[in-house]
Amino acid sequence: MSRGRGPWVATLALLPPEAAIGAAFLLLIPLISLHRVTDFMIFCIFVLSFDLLYGYMGRLSFGHLLFLGTGAYSAGLFIKYASPNPLLGVLAGILGAGLLGVLLGPAAVRATGACFALMNLAFNHIGFFLVLSPLRAVTNGEDGFGIRARALWLFDPAGKTSMFLLVLGSLLLVFYLLRRLTASPFGILIRSIKEDETRVRFLGYNTHLFKWLTYVIAGTLAGLAGTLGALNYSFVNPNVMDVQGNVGVVFACLIGGAGSLYGALAGGVAYMLISNFLAIYIQRWEIFLGLSLLVIVFRFRRGLWGSVQSTLEYARRFEEVRRPVAGEGA
């Protein structure tokens, strides 16, 4: 039997992780709904962008939602006033968030610790205020505005299946790019900056440049999530940039396990399940979320995915130790 299973195990091992991730989200569709799974994947893209900044580079931001909102507003305004082409709208949202990261990055990455977190929170407050009041003539203030992107070839933004396929493809592409990026010398360098930036600087690296690049990449990916959210709902309002929403992405990253792309996906799905379904049965569901976070922080220090990895590693070592003992007994 073990010989019969061998080829199947070997075949599964050769499959890229993106295939398993795509299959996992497809399996969620019968359990919930296609539209909700699309929401889950958009949030997972946002968590992946935040994890690059916090989990890998060690910079906690309380204002990462600024880039998600910038992407949503850039795409929405482009589709409303410039062109109804959805793909051009996505490109406009990505470029808008990336440009904002380029402008804010040089100042933001000079700060560390609480200063970095609060500086980004201040930027988020400024962005929220701008779309709410000074730019009200363009953004329609707190009422927001609807967007109508026209169908392009086989892609129809109004179709749930089309949006699901677009978001799924975007999520898998983002995961693949981040997997390659974090495994590259660039990824090793930003993790080294997280551990000891002074030593990395002493080795001759321009740490400010690498931090700025990471900040821009994280902001751009968050803008992609905002763009997809705007297309999915065909509506944009200031809630997409509300500073209180930053709590969700921080919780998701900690629940799944910071510094792990798989952990970001697991935490994103877990947080969305809690916030979407637990709220139906428990009015004060945030209390349960807070208690869950305390349990994870004190009992599962590496998050859900880190705990799964530790368990599998323990089982593997136990099996390696048990085999010689069993052979001696025979």
TALINJO-V425497 format. One record per helix or strand of 3 or more residues. SS is the DSSP state (H for helix, E for strand). FROM is the first residue (numbers start at 0). TO is the last residue. If there is no record, write none. Layout:
# TALINJO-V425497
SS,FROM,TO / SS,FROM,TO
This chain:
# TALINJO-V425497
H,1,13 / H,16,30 / H,33,55 / H,64,81 / H,85,107 / H,112,133 / H,135,138 / H,140,142 / H,159,182 / H,184,201 / H,206,232 / H,237,240 / H,242,255 / H,260,280 / H,284,298 / H,302,328
